[in-house]
Each structure stands twice: as C-alpha cells, then as structure tokens.
C-alpha cells in the first residue's frame, strides 16, 4: 500500500505506509457514539487526544503525503478533514446524503466520496 490511502466501510484504522504520522483509529465514547477519532502514535502504541468529527463516522482516508486525514460522517452528511501535523479538525465539508467511503487519488489532488442514496 505504498503511499496510497485506504478506506473501507466498517474499517476504522488506516496507516499510510512510509509515513511517520499517527495511525487513525475510531473511538466511540458512550455519550457520543461515532463522533470522535483517536490518532495513535504507532512508535509508542499510545492513543493521543480524541478529535471530534461529525456524526456516525464510518470511513477514513489519508492523503498520500500523510498530511490530511478525511473522515466520512454519514449521519452529518459531511466529510471532516484533519491536519495530521496538528491533530486538529478543519472545517467540515458538506457532501449531503450519506457519505460512507472516501478514496484519495494517487496524486492527492482529489478525494472521491461514495454516498448512499
């Protein structure tokens, strides 16, 4: 999986090959199911501070350069970009319907979002 992002509905951990940035993992606090992701430092296997995203997170895709993670939030109809350098959520992108998968092009210039109707 050299330099490519991976996303699959139901899959909540993605690690870009060749990147030293954290792996992303889903975390579901009982009070807010599916609204947070937790980056994991793979060198130490330590969970970092959870990041709030939209509702019902389902898929994660990371750009080939490892700089941005995109989280599909089907219950919000949004995709939340996260800066992997700062572990901060950026402004959610409204895509409507029910986004359930994200694929990043190999050059990292486009993200395609599958939506259930």
C-alpha positions in Angstrom: 0.0 0.0 0.0 2.9 2.3 -0.7 1.8 5.9 -0.4 -1.9 5.2 -1.0 -4.8 5.9 1.3 -7.1 3.1 2.2 -10.8 3.3 3.1 -13.4 0.7 3.5 -16.8 0.9 5.2 -16.5 -0.6 8.6 -12.8 -0.2 8.7 -11.6 2.3 11.2 -7.8 2.1 11.3 -5.7 3.3 8.4 -1.9 3.6 8.3 -0.1 5.2 5.4 3.0 3.1 4.5 6.2 5.2 4.6 4.7 7.9 6.9 5.7 8.6 10.5 2.4 10.2 11.2 -0.1 8.5 13.5 -2.4 5.8 12.5 -6.1 6.8 12.9 -8.5 4.8 14.9 -12.2 5.1 15.7 -13.2 5.8 19.3 -16.8 5.6 20.5 -17.3 7.3 23.9 -20.7 6.1 25.2 -22.1 9.6 25.3 -21.2 10.4 21.7 -21.0 7.3 19.6 -19.2 7.7 16.3 -18.3 11.4 16.8 -14.6 11.1 17.6 -11.4 9.6 16.1 -8.3 8.9 18.0 -4.9 9.2 16.5 -2.4 6.5 17.7 1.3 7.1 17.9 2.5 3.9 16.3 6.0 4.2 17.6 4.8 4.0 21.2 1.3 2.4 20.7 -0.1 5.3 22.7 -3.5 6.8 22.0 -3.4 10.6 21.6 -6.3 13.0 22.3 -9.5 12.1 20.6 -10.7 14.5 17.9 -14.3 15.5 17.4 -15.7 15.0 13.9 -19.2 14.6 12.5 -21.8 12.0 13.5 -21.6 8.3 12.7 -18.0 8.3 11.4 -17.6 5.4 9.0 -14.5 5.7 6.8 -11.0 7.2 7.0 -8.8 8.1 4.1 -5.3 9.7 4.3 -3.7 11.7 1.6 -0.6 10.1 0.0 1.7 12.7 1.6 0.2 11.8 5.0 -0.7 15.5 5.8 -4.5 15.2 5.9 -7.0 12.5 7.1 -10.5 12.7 5.7 -13.3 11.2 7.9 -16.7 10.3 6.4 -19.6 11.3 8.7 -22.8 9.7 7.2 -25.2 10.9 9.9 -24.0 14.5 9.4 -23.7 14.4 5.6 -20.2 15.7 5.9 -16.5 14.8 5.5 -14.2 16.2 8.1 -10.5 16.9 7.1 -8.0 16.6 9.9 -4.5 18.1 9.8 -2.2 15.2 10.9 0.5 17.7 11.8 -1.6 19.4 14.4 -4.3 16.7 15.0 -6.9 19.4 14.6 -10.2 19.0 12.7 -10.7 21.5 9.9 -14.0 22.9 8.7 -16.3 20.0 7.7 -17.2 19.7 4.0 -20.9 19.3 3.3 -21.4 16.5 0.8 -25.0 15.7 1.5 -26.7 12.3 1.5 -24.8 9.6 3.4 -21.1 9.6 2.8 -19.8 6.1 3.5 -16.4 5.8 1.8 -13.6 8.0 0.7 -10.8 7.4 -1.9 -7.9 9.7 -2.5 -6.3 9.9 -5.9 -2.6 8.8 -6.1 -1.5 12.4 -6.6 -3.5 13.5 -3.6 -5.3 16.3 -5.5 -8.8 14.8 -5.4 -10.9 12.9 -2.8 -13.9 11.0 -4.1 -16.7 10.3 -1.7 -19.2 7.5 -2.2 -22.7 8.3 -0.9 -25.6 6.0 -0.2 -28.9 7.3 -1.5 
